[in-house]
């Protein structure tokens, strides 16, 4: 009997070690997401209060990583998991999700976690939004259309759930969690040539008016 109990315990430990880790990919109104410079609305406000949709991508890194330099930071991995804004202002939700099967994502693993968010008009999936970012800000150029983009702080030492262990929660008000963050408005900036053409047009209009008088 003792051998049987030992075997059951070993099997449980093994399944915990190699099972997929889970995480709560959502925040609450206590740690909301905000937007700034909202078109047709207040200068700042809770995400969702002025309409529109937003998406969020989940990134992870070893627990020793506590900084994030951008979406191409080699220390960070896009997990393939996404979330979107909920009917509650400032709140996004992707539910409780399981990481892809990989040793570093096993139940009981400890990771650093963060979310990258953007407005749906620049892409309904992460690849599209990242392309918008890379061809604009990331490429040192200007974006083609107004959009919102931002990232959370780094949540550290998040234990992934699995088995009897509840799913880890990275977005909240605890000291090691990512709290409130802002999606900033990014606008297209006219090329210098556009400004020059506008100036020539204004000058021509002024000359025309003077001759008419």
Backbone as JSON Lines, residues from 0, in Angstrom:
{"i":0,"aa":"X","n":[0.82,-1.2,0.0],"ca":[0.0,0.0,0.0],"c":[0.86,1.26,0.0]}
{"i":1,"aa":"X","n":[1.94,1.22,0.79],"ca":[2.83,2.35,0.87],"c":[3.49,2.6,-0.48]}
{"i":2,"aa":"X","n":[3.85,1.51,-1.18],"ca":[4.47,1.66,-2.5],"c":[3.49,2.29,-3.48]}
{"i":3,"aa":"X","n":[2.22,1.87,-3.37],"ca":[1.2,2.42,-4.27],"c":[1.03,3.91,-4.04]}
{"i":4,"aa":"X","n":[0.99,4.33,-2.77],"ca":[0.85,5.76,-2.46],"c":[2.05,6.55,-2.95]}
{"i":5,"aa":"X","n":[3.23,5.96,-2.81],"ca":[4.44,6.62,-3.3],"c":[4.39,6.8,-4.8]}
{"i":6,"aa":"X","n":[3.92,5.76,-5.51],"ca":[3.82,5.82,-6.96],"c":[2.83,6.9,-7.4]}
{"i":7,"aa":"X","n":[1.69,6.95,-6.7],"ca":[0.68,7.97,-7.02],"c":[1.26,9.37,-6.81]}
{"i":8,"aa":"X","n":[2.01,9.53,-5.72],"ca":[2.62,10.83,-5.44],"c":[3.62,11.22,-6.51]}
{"i":9,"aa":"X","n":[4.4,10.27,-6.96],"ca":[5.39,10.53,-8.01],"c":[4.72,10.9,-9.32]}
{"i":10,"aa":"X","n":[3.62,10.2,-9.64],"ca":[2.89,10.5,-10.87],"c":[2.31,11.91,-10.8]}
{"i":11,"aa":"X","n":[1.79,12.27,-9.62],"ca":[1.23,13.61,-9.44],"c":[2.28,14.68,-9.59]}
{"i":12,"aa":"X","n":[3.47,14.41,-9.01],"ca":[4.57,15.36,-9.12],"c":[5.01,15.52,-10.57]}
{"i":13,"aa":"X","n":[5.09,14.39,-11.28],"ca":[5.51,14.42,-12.69],"c":[4.52,15.19,-13.54]}
{"i":14,"aa":"X","n":[3.23,14.96,-13.31],"ca":[2.23,15.66,-14.11],"c":[2.26,17.15,-13.81]}
{"i":15,"aa":"X","n":[2.55,17.51,-12.55],"ca":[2.66,18.91,-12.18],"c":[3.87,19.53,-12.85]}
{"i":16,"aa":"X","n":[4.96,18.76,-12.94],"ca":[6.2,19.27,-13.49],"c":[6.1,19.48,-14.99]}
{"i":17,"aa":"X","n":[5.46,18.56,-15.69],"ca":[5.45,18.61,-17.15],"c":[4.13,19.09,-17.74]}
{"i":18,"aa":"X","n":[3.11,19.35,-16.89],"ca":[1.83,19.82,-17.4],"c":[1.93,21.27,-17.86]}
{"i":19,"aa":"X","n":[0.98,21.68,-18.68],"ca":[0.96,23.05,-19.16],"c":[0.64,24.01,-18.01]}
{"i":20,"aa":"X","n":[1.42,25.06,-17.9],"ca":[1.16,26.07,-16.9],"c":[0.02,26.98,-17.34]}
{"i":21,"aa":"X","n":[-0.75,27.47,-16.39],"ca":[-1.87,28.33,-16.7],"c":[-1.71,29.71,-16.07]}
{"i":22,"aa":"X","n":[-2.36,30.7,-16.68],"ca":[-2.29,32.05,-16.17],"c":[-3.61,32.76,-16.41]}
{"i":23,"aa":"X","n":[-3.96,33.66,-15.51],"ca":[-5.15,34.48,-15.69],"c":[-4.75,35.68,-16.55]}
{"i":24,"aa":"X","n":[-5.19,35.68,-17.82],"ca":[-4.81,36.77,-18.71],"c":[-5.92,37.82,-18.72]}
{"i":25,"aa":"X","n":[-6.05,38.5,-17.59],"ca":[-7.02,39.58,-17.48],"c":[-6.6,40.5,-16.33]}
{"i":26,"aa":"X","n":[-7.17,41.7,-16.33],"ca":[-6.95,42.63,-15.22],"c":[-8.3,42.95,-14.58]}
{"i":27,"aa":"X","n":[-8.32,43.85,-13.64],"ca":[-9.57,44.25,-12.99],"c":[-9.66,45.77,-12.99]}
{"i":28,"aa":"X","n":[-10.81,46.28,-12.61],"ca":[-11.02,47.73,-12.56],"c":[-10.13,48.41,-11.51]}
{"i":29,"aa":"X","n":[-9.54,47.62,-10.62],"ca":[-8.64,48.19,-9.62],"c":[-7.27,48.52,-10.23]}
{"i":30,"aa":"X","n":[-6.94,47.89,-11.34],"ca":[-5.69,48.16,-12.05],"c":[-6.02,48.31,-13.53]}
{"i":31,"aa":"X","n":[-6.72,49.4,-13.9],"ca":[-7.25,49.54,-15.25],"c":[-6.22,49.97,-16.29]}
{"i":32,"aa":"X","n":[-6.59,49.79,-17.54],"ca":[-5.81,50.3,-18.67],"c":[-6.43,51.63,-19.08]}
{"i":33,"aa":"X","n":[-5.58,52.62,-19.33],"ca":[-6.06,53.93,-19.74],"c":[-5.59,54.23,-21.17]}
{"i":34,"aa":"X","n":[-6.23,55.22,-21.79],"ca":[-5.77,55.72,-23.09],"c":[-5.57,57.22,-22.94]}
{"i":35,"aa":"X","n":[-4.65,57.77,-23.71],"ca":[-4.44,59.21,-23.66],"c":[-4.77,59.87,-25.0]}
{"i":36,"aa":"X","n":[-5.06,61.15,-24.97],"ca":[-5.36,61.92,-26.18],"c":[-6.39,61.23,-27.06]}
{"i":37,"aa":"X","n":[-7.54,60.94,-26.52],"ca":[-8.59,60.24,-27.24],"c":[-9.3,61.18,-28.2]}
{"i":38,"aa":"X","n":[-9.41,60.79,-29.47],"ca":[-10.09,61.61,-30.45],"c":[-11.56,61.75,-30.07]}
{"i":39,"aa":"X","n":[-12.04,62.98,-30.04],"ca":[-13.45,63.21,-29.73],"c":[-13.83,62.96,-28.3]}
{"i":40,"aa":"X","n":[-12.84,62.82,-27.43],"ca":[-13.14,62.53,-26.03],"c":[-12.19,63.26,-25.11]}
{"i":41,"aa":"X","n":[-12.1,62.84,-23.86],"ca":[-11.22,63.51,-22.91],"c":[-9.75,63.26,-23.23]}
{"i":42,"aa":"X","n":[-8.89,64.07,-22.65],"ca":[-7.45,63.92,-22.88],"c":[-6.98,62.54,-22.42]}
{"i":43,"aa":"X","n":[-7.48,62.12,-21.29],"ca":[-7.17,60.77,-20.81],"c":[-8.47,60.13,-20.31]}
{"i":44,"aa":"X","n":[-8.5,58.84,-20.32],"ca":[-9.68,58.15,-19.83],"c":[-9.46,56.67,-19.77]}
{"i":45,"aa":"X","n":[-10.41,55.96,-19.22],"ca":[-10.33,54.51,-19.16],"c":[-10.55,53.92,-20.54]}
{"i":46,"aa":"X","n":[-9.77,52.93,-20.89],"ca":[-9.95,52.24,-22.15],"c":[-11.39,51.74,-22.26]}
{"i":47,"aa":"X","n":[-12.0,52.02,-23.41],"ca":[-13.34,51.51,-23.65],"c":[-14.45,52.51,-23.4]}
{"i":48,"aa":"X","n":[-14.15,53.62,-22.71],"ca":[-15.21,54.57,-22.4],"c":[-15.57,55.44,-23.6]}
{"i":49,"aa":"X","n":[-14.73,55.48,-24.62],"ca":[-15.03,56.28,-25.8],"c":[-15.25,55.4,-27.03]}
{"i":50,"aa":"X","n":[-15.5,54.12,-26.82],"ca":[-15.75,53.21,-27.93],"c":[-14.45,52.65,-28.5]}
{"i":51,"aa":"X","n":[-14.59,51.76,-29.48],"ca":[-13.41,51.16,-30.09],"c":[-13.0,49.88,-29.4]}
{"i":52,"aa":"X","n":[-12.22,49.1,-30.11],"ca":[-11.76,47.82,-29.57],"c":[-10.25,47.82,-29.41]}
{"i":53,"aa":"X","n":[-9.78,47.01,-28.48],"ca":[-8.35,46.92,-28.2],"c":[-7.97,45.45,-28.02]}
{"i":54,"aa":"X","n":[-6.71,45.15,-28.31],"ca":[-6.2,43.8,-28.15],"c":[-4.91,43.83,-27.34]}
{"i":55,"aa":"X","n":[-4.6,42.67,-26.72],"ca":[-3.41,42.57,-25.88],"c":[-2.71,41.24,-26.15]}
{"i":56,"aa":"X","n":[-1.38,41.31,-26.22],"ca":[-0.56,40.11,-26.42],"c":[0.23,39.84,-25.14]}
{"i":57,"aa":"X","n":[0.35,38.57,-24.8],"ca":[1.05,38.17,-23.58],"c":[2.49,37.78,-23.89]}
{"i":58,"aa":"X","n":[3.43,38.44,-23.21],"ca":[4.86,38.13,-23.37],"c":[5.38,37.52,-22.07]}
{"i":59,"aa":"X","n":[6.39,36.66,-22.2],"ca":[6.99,36.03,-21.02],"c":[8.51,36.02,-21.15]}
{"i":60,"aa":"X","n":[9.17,35.92,-20.01],"ca":[10.63,35.85,-19.96],"c":[11.02,35.09,-18.7]}
{"i":61,"aa":"X","n":[12.27,34.62,-18.64],"ca":[12.73,33.98,-17.39],"c":[12.54,34.94,-16.22]}
{"i":62,"aa":"X","n":[12.32,34.41,-15.05],"ca":[12.02,35.24,-13.88],"c":[13.16,36.17,-13.5]}
{"i":63,"aa":"X","n":[14.36,35.92,-14.05],"ca":[15.5,36.8,-13.76],"c":[15.44,38.09,-14.58]}
{"i":64,"aa":"X","n":[14.57,38.13,-15.6],"ca":[14.45,39.31,-16.46],"c":[13.4,40.24,-15.87]}
{"i":65,"aa":"X","n":[13.8,41.47,-15.6],"ca":[12.88,42.42,-14.95],"c":[12.68,43.7,-15.76]}
{"i":66,"aa":"X","n":[13.28,43.78,-16.96],"ca":[13.1,44.95,-17.81],"c":[12.68,44.51,-19.21]}
{"i":67,"aa":"X","n":[12.09,45.44,-19.95],"ca":[11.59,45.16,-21.3],"c":[11.93,46.35,-22.18]}
{"i":68,"aa":"X","n":[12.73,46.1,-23.23],"ca":[13.19,47.2,-24.08],"c":[12.36,47.35,-25.35]}
{"i":69,"aa":"X","n":[11.39,46.48,-25.55],"ca":[10.55,46.57,-26.75],"c":[10.21,45.2,-27.28]}
{"i":70,"aa":"X","n":[9.36,45.17,-28.3],"ca":[8.84,43.89,-28.79],"c":[9.9,43.0,-29.43]}
{"i":71,"aa":"X","n":[11.09,43.56,-29.7],"ca":[12.15,42.74,-30.26],"c":[13.24,42.43,-29.23]}
{"i":72,"aa":"X","n":[12.95,42.68,-27.97],"ca":[13.87,42.33,-26.9],"c":[14.07,40.82,-26.92]}
{"i":73,"aa":"X","n":[15.3,40.33,-27.15],"ca":[15.54,38.88,-27.27],"c":[15.25,38.08,-26.01]}
{"i":74,"aa":"X","n":[15.14,38.76,-24.89],"ca":[14.87,38.04,-23.63],"c":[13.4,37.66,-23.49]}
{"i":75,"aa":"X","n":[12.55,38.27,-24.33],"ca":[11.11,38.08,-24.2],"c":[10.53,37.29,-25.35]}
{"i":76,"aa":"X","n":[9.49,36.5,-25.05],"ca":[8.84,35.66,-26.05],"c":[7.35,35.97,-26.1]}
{"i":77,"aa":"X","n":[6.85,36.21,-27.31],"ca":[5.4,36.35,-27.46],"c":[4.8,34.96,-27.32]}
{"i":78,"aa":"X","n":[3.88,34.8,-26.42],"ca":[3.36,33.47,-26.08],"c":[2.32,32.96,-27.07]}
{"i":79,"aa":"X","n":[1.82,33.83,-27.94],"ca":[0.75,33.42,-28.85],"c":[-0.62,33.59,-28.23]}
{"i":80,"aa":"X","n":[-0.68,34.07,-26.98],"ca":[-1.95,34.26,-26.3],"c":[-2.4,35.71,-26.42]}
{"i":81,"aa":"X","n":[-3.69,35.93,-26.62],"ca":[-4.18,37.29,-26.77],"c":[-5.47,37.51,-25.97]}
{"i":82,"aa":"X","n":[-5.77,38.77,-25.72],"ca":[-6.97,39.17,-24.99],"c":[-7.55,40.4,-25.66]}
{"i":83,"aa":"X","n":[-8.76,40.79,-25.29],"ca":[-9.37,42.01,-25.83],"c":[-10.11,42.73,-24.72]}
{"i":84,"aa":"X","n":[-10.48,43.99,-25.0],"ca":[-11.17,44.75,-23.96],"c":[-12.56,44.17,-23.7]}
{"i":85,"aa":"X","n":[-12.98,44.29,-22.47],"ca":[-14.28,43.75,-22.04],"c":[-15.31,44.87,-21.99]}
{"i":86,"aa":"X","n":[-16.58,44.57,-21.69],"ca":[-17.58,45.63,-21.56],"c":[-17.31,46.59,-20.4]}
{"i":87,"aa":"X","n":[-16.46,46.18,-19.47],"ca":[-16.13,47.05,-18.34],"c":[-14.98,47.98,-18.71]}
{"i":88,"aa":"X","n":[-15.17,49.28,-18.56],"ca":[-14.15,50.25,-18.93],"c":[-12.83,49.97,-18.23]}
{"i":89,"aa":"X","n":[-11.75,49.98,-19.01],"ca":[-10.41,49.79,-18.45],"c":[-10.0,48.36,-18.25]}
{"i":90,"aa":"X","n":[-10.88,47.42,-18.55],"ca":[-10.6,46.0,-18.26],"c":[-10.48,45.19,-19.55]}
{"i":91,"aa":"X","n":[-9.41,44.4,-19.64],"ca":[-9.27,43.45,-20.75],"c":[-9.38,42.03,-20.21]}
{"i":92,"aa":"X","n":[-9.76,41.1,-21.07],"ca":[-9.9,39.73,-20.6],"c":[-9.66,38.72,-21.71]}
{"i":93,"aa":"X","n":[-8.78,37.79,-21.42],"ca":[-8.55,36.65,-22.3],"c":[-8.87,35.36,-21.57]}
{"i":94,"aa":"X","n":[-9.38,35.5,-20.33],"ca":[-9.72,34.32,-19.55],"c":[-8.51,33.66,-18.92]}
{"i":95,"aa":"X","n":[-8.72,32.46,-18.41],"ca":[-7.62,31.66,-17.88],"c":[-7.11,30.77,-19.0]}
{"i":96,"aa":"X","n":[-5.84,30.92,-19.34],"ca":[-5.29,30.25,-20.52],"c":[-4.07,29.41,-20.15]}
{"i":97,"aa":"X","n":[-3.79,28.44,-21.01],"ca":[-2.62,27.57,-20.83],"c":[-1.54,27.97,-21.82]}
{"i":98,"aa":"X","n":[-0.32,28.05,-21.34],"ca":[0.8,28.35,-22.22],"c":[1.04,27.19,-23.18]}
{"i":99,"aa":"X","n":[1.72,27.47,-24.31],"ca":[2.1,26.38,-25.2],"c":[2.94,25.35,-24.45]}
{"i":100,"aa":"X","n":[2.9,24.1,-24.9],"ca":[3.66,23.04,-24.23],"c":[5.15,23.26,-24.44]}
{"i":101,"aa":"X","n":[5.85,23.53,-23.37],"ca":[7.3,23.74,-23.39],"c":[7.78,23.67,-21.95]}
{"i":102,"aa":"X","n":[9.01,23.19,-21.71],"ca":[9.5,23.03,-20.34],"c":[9.41,24.3,-19.51]}
{"i":103,"aa":"X","n":[9.74,25.46,-20.12],"ca":[9.73,26.7,-19.33],"c":[8.33,27.15,-18.95]}
{"i":104,"aa":"X","n":[7.3,26.54,-19.58],"ca":[5.92,26.9,-19.28],"c":[5.2,25.83,-18.47]}
{"i":105,"aa":"X","n":[5.93,24.92,-17.88],"ca":[5.31,23.85,-17.1],"c":[4.64,24.42,-15.86]}
{"i":106,"aa":"X","n":[3.61,23.74,-15.4],"ca":[2.93,24.14,-14.17],"c":[3.95,24.24,-13.03]}
{"i":107,"aa":"X","n":[3.85,25.3,-12.27],"ca":[4.78,25.52,-11.18],"c":[5.98,26.37,-11.56]}
{"i":108,"aa":"X","n":[6.17,26.63,-12.88],"ca":[7.28,27.47,-13.32],"c":[7.05,28.91,-12.88]}
{"i":109,"aa":"X","n":[8.13,29.63,-12.69],"ca":[8.06,31.05,-12.33],"c":[8.57,31.89,-13.49]}
{"i":110,"aa":"X","n":[7.78,32.87,-13.92],"ca":[8.13,33.69,-15.07],"c":[7.92,35.17,-14.79]}
{"i":111,"aa":"X","n":[8.55,35.99,-15.63],"ca":[8.22,37.4,-15.71],"c":[7.21,37.55,-16.84]}
{"i":112,"aa":"X","n":[6.22,38.4,-16.64],"ca":[5.1,38.52,-17.58],"c":[4.8,39.99,-17.86]}
{"i":113,"aa":"X","n":[4.4,40.29,-19.09],"ca":[3.87,41.62,-19.38],"c":[2.9,41.52,-20.56]}
{"i":114,"aa":"X","n":[2.14,42.6,-20.76],"ca":[1.18,42.65,-21.87],"c":[1.51,43.84,-22.75]}
{"i":115,"aa":"X","n":[1.39,43.64,-24.07],"ca":[1.48,44.73,-25.04],"c":[0.08,44.93,-25.62]}
{"i":116,"aa":"X","n":[-0.39,46.17,-25.63],"ca":[-1.75,46.44,-26.11],"c":[-1.78,47.42,-27.25]}
{"i":117,"aa":"X","n":[-2.84,47.37,-28.06],"ca":[-2.98,48.28,-29.2],"c":[-4.45,48.4,-29.58]}
{"i":118,"aa":"X","n":[-4.76,49.44,-30.35],"ca":[-6.13,49.63,-30.81],"c":[-6.39,48.75,-32.03]}
{"i":119,"aa":"X","n":[-7.61,48.25,-32.14],"ca":[-7.94,47.27,-33.19],"c":[-7.82,47.84,-34.6]}
{"i":120,"aa":"X","n":[-7.89,49.17,-34.74],"ca":[-7.82,49.73,-36.09],"c":[-6.45,49.57,-36.74]}
{"i":121,"aa":"X","n":[-5.41,49.25,-35.95],"ca":[-4.08,49.03,-36.55],"c":[-3.76,47.55,-36.67]}
{"i":122,"aa":"X","n":[-4.69,46.68,-36.32],"ca":[-4.48,45.25,-36.46],"c":[-5.34,44.46,-35.51]}
{"i":123,"aa":"X","n":[-6.0,43.44,-36.02],"ca":[-6.84,42.61,-35.15],"c":[-6.07,41.42,-34.6]}
{"i":124,"aa":"X","n":[-4.79,41.3,-34.97],"ca":[-3.93,40.28,-34.38],"c":[-2.56,40.91,-34.13]}
{"i":125,"aa":"X","n":[-1.75,40.23,-33.34],"ca":[-0.47,40.8,-32.94],"c":[0.45,41.03,-34.13]}
{"i":126,"aa":"X","n":[0.49,40.1,-35.08],"ca":[1.39,40.23,-36.23],"c":[1.1,41.51,-37.01]}
{"i":127,"aa":"X","n":[-0.18,41.8,-37.22],"ca":[-0.56,43.0,-37.97],"c":[-0.2,44.27,-37.2]}
{"i":128,"aa":"X","n":[-0.47,44.26,-35.89],"ca":[-0.16,45.44,-35.07],"c":[1.35,45.66,-35.0]}
{"i":129,"aa":"X","n":[2.12,44.59,-34.87],"ca":[3.57,44.71,-34.81],"c":[4.13,45.24,-36.12]}
{"i":130,"aa":"X","n":[3.51,44.87,-37.24],"ca":[3.94,45.38,-38.54],"c":[3.69,46.89,-38.62]}
{"i":131,"aa":"X","n":[2.53,47.32,-38.13],"ca":[2.21,48.75,-38.09],"c":[3.25,49.48,-37.25]}
{"i":132,"aa":"X","n":[3.6,48.9,-36.11],"ca":[4.58,49.52,-35.22],"c":[5.96,49.55,-35.87]}
{"i":133,"aa":"X","n":[6.37,48.44,-36.47],"ca":[7.71,48.35,-37.05],"c":[7.9,49.26,-38.25]}
{"i":134,"aa":"X","n":[6.89,49.37,-39.11],"ca":[7.02,50.22,-40.28],"c":[6.89,51.69,-39.92]}
{"i":135,"aa":"X","n":[6.39,51.95,-38.73],"ca":[6.28,53.31,-38.26],"c":[7.35,53.61,-37.23]}
{"i":136,"aa":"X","n":[6.97,53.59,-35.98],"ca":[7.88,53.97,-34.9],"c":[9.13,53.1,-34.85]}
{"i":137,"aa":"X","n":[8.94,51.79,-34.98],"ca":[10.08,50.89,-34.89],"c":[11.08,51.09,-36.01]}
{"i":138,"aa":"X","n":[10.61,51.59,-37.17],"ca":[11.5,51.81,-38.31],"c":[12.0,53.24,-38.41]}
{"i":139,"aa":"X","n":[11.7,54.04,-37.38],"ca":[12.16,55.41,-37.39],"c":[11.38,56.3,-38.34]}
{"i":140,"aa":"X","n":[10.21,55.83,-38.8],"ca":[9.41,56.61,-39.73],"c":[8.14,57.07,-39.02]}
{"i":141,"aa":"X","n":[7.15,57.47,-39.8],"ca":[5.88,57.86,-39.2],"c":[4.84,56.79,-39.5]}
{"i":142,"aa":"X","n":[3.87,56.65,-38.64],"ca":[2.82,55.66,-38.85],"c":[1.86,56.16,-39.92]}
{"i":143,"aa":"X","n":[1.18,55.22,-40.59],"ca":[0.28,55.58,-41.67],"c":[-1.09,56.02,-41.18]}
{"i":144,"aa":"X","n":[-1.45,55.59,-39.98],"ca":[-2.77,55.91,-39.45],"c":[-2.69,56.07,-37.93]}
{"i":145,"aa":"X","n":[-3.56,56.88,-37.37],"ca":[-3.58,57.07,-35.92],"c":[-3.94,55.76,-35.22]}
{"i":146,"aa":"X","n":[-3.21,55.45,-34.18],"ca":[-3.5,54.24,-33.41],"c":[-3.02,54.4,-31.98]}
{"i":147,"aa":"X","n":[-3.37,53.44,-31.15],"ca":[-2.94,53.45,-29.76],"c":[-2.07,52.23,-29.49]}
{"i":148,"aa":"X","n":[-1.0,52.43,-28.74],"ca":[-0.04,51.37,-28.47],"c":[0.56,51.58,-27.09]}
{"i":149,"aa":"X","n":[0.8,50.51,-26.36],"ca":[1.43,50.64,-25.06],"c":[1.74,49.29,-24.46]}
{"i":150,"aa":"X","n":[2.4,49.31,-23.33],"ca":[2.78,48.05,-22.67],"c":[2.67,48.21,-21.16]}
{"i":151,"aa":"X","n":[2.46,47.1,-20.51],"ca":[2.38,47.12,-19.05],"c":[3.77,47.13,-18.44]}
{"i":152,"aa":"X","n":[3.83,47.31,-17.15],"ca":[5.08,47.1,-16.43],"c":[5.35,45.6,-16.4]}
{"i":153,"aa":"X","n":[6.53,45.22,-15.96],"ca":[6.88,43.8,-15.86],"c":[6.36,43.23,-14.54]}
{"i":154,"aa":"X","n":[5.57,42.18,-14.64],"ca":[5.13,41.44,-13.45],"c":[6.18,40.35,-13.19]}
{"i":155,"aa":"X","n":[6.68,40.28,-12.0],"ca":[7.8,39.37,-11.71],"c":[7.37,38.19,-10.82]}
{"i":156,"aa":"X","n":[8.11,37.11,-10.98],"ca":[7.93,35.91,-10.14],"c":[6.48,35.42,-10.12]}
{"i":157,"aa":"X","n":[5.88,35.35,-11.32],"ca":[4.51,34.85,-11.44],"c":[4.55,33.33,-11.56]}
{"i":158,"aa":"X","n":[3.92,32.64,-10.63],"ca":[3.92,31.18,-10.63],"c":[2.77,30.67,-11.49]}
{"i":159,"aa":"X","n":[3.09,29.86,-12.49],"ca":[2.06,29.32,-13.36],"c":[1.28,28.23,-12.64]}
{"i":160,"aa":"X","n":[-0.03,28.23,-12.86],"ca":[-0.87,27.24,-12.21],"c":[-0.87,25.91,-12.93]}
{"i":161,"aa":"X","n":[-1.55,24.96,-12.34],"ca":[-1.65,23.62,-12.91],"c":[-1.96,22.63,-11.81]}
{"i":162,"aa":"X","n":[-2.84,21.68,-12.1],"ca":[-3.21,20.72,-11.06],"c":[-3.94,21.42,-9.93]}
{"i":163,"aa":"X","n":[-3.45,21.25,-8.72],"ca":[-4.09,21.86,-7.56],"c":[-3.67,23.31,-7.36]}
{"i":164,"aa":"X","n":[-2.7,23.77,-8.13],"ca":[-2.21,25.14,-7.99],"c":[-3.04,26.07,-8.88]}
{"i":165,"aa":"X","n":[-3.62,27.14,-8.34],"ca":[-4.44,28.05,-9.15],"c":[-3.61,28.78,-10.2]}
{"i":166,"aa":"X","n":[-4.26,29.23,-11.26],"ca":[-3.57,29.95,-12.33],"c":[-2.9,31.2,-11.78]}
{"i":167,"aa":"X","n":[-1.71,31.5,-12.29],"ca":[-1.01,32.7,-11.85],"c":[-1.73,33.95,-12.33]}
{"i":168,"aa":"X","n":[-1.62,35.03,-11.56],"ca":[-2.25,36.3,-11.92],"c":[-1.18,37.39,-11.98]}
{"i":169,"aa":"X","n":[-0.95,37.92,-13.19],"ca":[0.13,38.88,-13.38],"c":[-0.34,40.33,-13.36]}
{"i":170,"aa":"X","n":[-1.65,40.56,-13.56],"ca":[-2.13,41.92,-13.71],"c":[-3.07,42.28,-12.56]}
{"i":171,"aa":"X","n":[-2.55,43.08,-11.63],"ca":[-3.32,43.44,-10.46],"c":[-2.61,44.49,-9.64]}
{"i":172,"aa":"X","n":[-2.89,44.53,-8.36],"ca":[-2.36,45.59,-7.5],"c":[-1.29,45.12,-6.51]}
{"i":173,"aa":"X","n":[-0.93,43.84,-6.56],"ca":[0.13,43.35,-5.67],"c":[1.48,43.89,-6.12]}
{"i":174,"aa":"X","n":[2.44,43.85,-5.21],"ca":[3.75,44.46,-5.46],"c":[4.46,43.88,-6.69]}
{"i":175,"aa":"X","n":[4.29,42.59,-6.94],"ca":[5.0,41.96,-8.05],"c":[4.18,41.91,-9.33]}
{"i":176,"aa":"X","n":[2.97,42.47,-9.3],"ca":[2.1,42.42,-10.47],"c":[2.21,43.7,-11.3]}
{"i":177,"aa":"X","n":[1.79,43.61,-12.56],"ca":[1.72,44.78,-13.43],"c":[0.41,45.5,-13.15]}
{"i":178,"aa":"X","n":[0.49,46.77,-12.77],"ca":[-0.7,47.53,-12.43],"c":[-1.24,48.32,-13.6]}
{"i":179,"aa":"X","n":[-1.79,49.47,-13.31],"ca":[-2.36,50.35,-14.33],"c":[-1.3,50.74,-15.36]}
{"i":180,"aa":"X","n":[-1.68,50.74,-16.64],"ca":[-0.78,51.24,-17.67],"c":[-1.58,51.95,-18.75]}
{"i":181,"aa":"X","n":[-0.87,52.66,-19.62],"ca":[-1.52,53.53,-20.6],"c":[-1.18,53.14,-22.03]}
{"i":182,"aa":"X","n":[-2.19,53.17,-22.89],"ca":[-1.99,53.04,-24.32],"c":[-1.95,54.45,-24.89]}
{"i":183,"aa":"X","n":[-0.82,54.82,-25.48],"ca":[-0.65,56.18,-25.96],"c":[-1.08,56.34,-27.4]}
{"i":184,"aa":"X","n":[-1.67,57.48,-27.71],"ca":[-2.1,57.78,-29.07],"c":[-0.89,58.17,-29.92]}
{"i":185,"aa":"X","n":[-0.8,57.56,-31.1],"ca":[0.3,57.83,-32.03],"c":[-0.31,58.32,-33.34]}
{"i":186,"aa":"X","n":[0.06,59.53,-33.76],"ca":[-0.52,60.14,-34.96],"c":[0.46,60.16,-36.12]}
{"i":187,"aa":"X","n":[-0.07,60.1,-37.35],"ca":[0.79,60.3,-38.52],"c":[1.33,61.73,-38.51]}
{"i":188,"aa":"X","n":[2.54,61.9,-38.98],"ca":[3.13,63.24,-39.1],"c":[3.39,63.48,-40.58]}
{"i":189,"aa":"X","n":[2.85,64.55,-41.17],"ca":[3.07,64.81,-42.59],"c":[4.55,64.89,-42.94]}
{"i":190,"aa":"X","n":[4.9,64.36,-44.11],"ca":[6.28,64.44,-44.58],"c":[6.65,65.9,-44.85]}
{"i":191,"aa":"X","n":[7.95,66.26,-44.8],"ca":[8.36,67.64,-45.1],"c":[7.85,68.13,-46.45]}
{"i":192,"aa":"X","n":[7.78,67.22,-47.44],"ca":[7.3,67.59,-48.76],"c":[5.84,68.03,-48.72]}
{"i":193,"aa":"X","n":[5.08,67.39,-47.83],"ca":[3.67,67.76,-47.7],"c":[3.54,69.17,-47.13]}
{"i":194,"aa":"X","n":[4.38,69.48,-46.14],"ca":[4.38,70.83,-45.59],"c":[4.75,71.85,-46.66]}
{"i":195,"aa":"X","n":[5.74,71.51,-47.49],"ca":[6.18,72.42,-48.55],"c":[5.07,72.69,-49.55]}
{"i":196,"aa":"X","n":[4.37,71.63,-49.95],"ca":[3.26,71.8,-50.89],"c":[2.15,72.65,-50.3]}
{"i":197,"aa":"X","n":[1.88,72.42,-49.0],"ca":[0.85,73.22,-48.33],"c":[1.25,74.68,-48.29]}
{"i":198,"aa":"X","n":[2.54,74.94,-48.06],"ca":[3.03,76.31,-48.04],"c":[2.93,76.98,-49.39]}
{"i":199,"aa":"X","n":[3.27,76.26,-50.45],"ca":[3.17,76.81,-51.81],"c":[1.72,77.11,-52.17]}
{"i":200,"aa":"X","n":[0.83,76.21,-51.74],"ca":[-0.59,76.41,-52.02],"c":[-1.11,77.66,-51.33]}
{"i":201,"aa":"X","n":[-0.7,77.85,-50.07],"ca":[-1.13,79.04,-49.32],"c":[-0.59,80.3,-49.95]}
{"i":202,"aa":"X","n":[0.68,80.25,-50.4],"ca":[1.29,81.42,-51.04],"c":[0.58,81.76,-52.35]}
{"i":203,"aa":"X","n":[0.27,80.73,-53.12],"ca":[-0.42,80.95,-54.4],"c":[-1.8,81.56,-54.18]}
{"i":204,"aa":"X","n":[-2.49,81.07,-53.15],"ca":[-3.82,81.6,-52.84],"c":[-3.74,83.07,-52.43]}
{"i":205,"aa":"X","n":[-2.71,83.41,-51.65],"ca":[-2.53,84.79,-51.2],"c":[-2.25,85.71,-52.39]}
{"i":206,"aa":"X","n":[-1.39,85.28,-53.32],"ca":[-1.08,86.07,-54.51],"c":[-2.32,86.26,-55.37]}
{"i":207,"aa":"X","n":[-3.08,85.2,-55.51],"ca":[-4.32,85.27,-56.32],"c":[-5.3,86.28,-55.74]}
{"i":208,"aa":"X","n":[-5.43,86.28,-54.42],"ca":[-6.35,87.21,-53.77],"c":[-5.89,88.65,-53.95]}
{"i":209,"aa":"X","n":[-4.59,88.88,-53.85],"ca":[-4.05,90.24,-53.99],"c":[-4.28,90.76,-55.41]}
{"i":210,"aa":"X","n":[-4.07,89.91,-56.43],"ca":[-4.28,90.32,-57.82],"c":[-5.74,90.61,-58.09]}
{"i":211,"aa":"X","n":[-6.61,89.83,-57.43],"ca":[-8.04,90.0,-57.62],"c":[-8.5,91.35,-57.06]}
{"i":212,"aa":"X","n":[-7.84,91.77,-55.97],"ca":[-8.2,93.05,-55.37],"c":[-7.72,94.2,-56.23]}
